[in-house]
Amino acid sequence: MPLLEDLTVYEDGDRYDVYDHSFPDEDAAIGRGRPLGAITITPEGEYVPTGIGAVYEYIAPARTLDEALSAFVG
């Protein structure tokens, strides 16, 4: 389970890509680490976490990025 401080988040419009930089990935871009998934913002303003790392419970509907990130850190 990664810790919050192990995550790196990159914003691209309505999408946030989430990486675990404490776990290097040989195929990842330098500094990005292992890809865990993404958080997308719906038209209703809900933050929806998806991907292999989004395995923990979180407050749904998530209304902030921090609430959605809890799906990646437990």
Residue pairs with C-beta under 8 A, 6 or more apart in sequence:
1 56
1 73
1 74
2 20
2 22
2 23
2 36
2 53
2 72
2 73
3 22
3 73
4 69
4 73
6 20
6 21
6 22
6 23
7 18
7 19
7 20
7 21
7 36
7 69
7 72
7 73
8 18
8 19
8 20
8 21
8 31
8 32
8 33
9 16
9 17
9 18
9 19
9 39
9 65
9 69
10 16
10 17
10 19
10 32
14 40
14 41
15 38
15 39
15 40
15 41
16 38
16 39
16 40
16 65
16 68
17 35
17 37
17 38
18 35
18 36
18 37
18 38
18 39
18 49
18 51
18 53
18 69
18 72
19 28
19 32
19 33
19 34
19 35
19 36
20 33
20 34
20 36
20 53
21 31
21 32
21 33
22 33
23 33
23 34
24 33
24 34
25 32
25 33
25 34
25 35
28 34
28 35
35 51
35 52
35 53
36 51
36 52
36 53
36 54
36 72
37 49
37 50
37 51
37 52
37 53
37 54
37 72
38 49
38 50
38 51
39 47
39 48
39 49
39 50
39 65
39 68
39 69
40 47
40 48
40 50
41 47
41 48
42 48
44 61
45 63
46 61
46 62
46 63
47 61
47 62
47 63
47 64
47 65
47 67
47 68
48 62
48 68
49 58
49 62
49 68
49 69
49 71
49 72
53 72
54 71
54 72
55 71
55 74
56 70
56 71
56 72
56 73
56 74
57 70
57 71
57 74
58 67
58 68
58 70
58 71
59 67
59 70
62 68
62 71
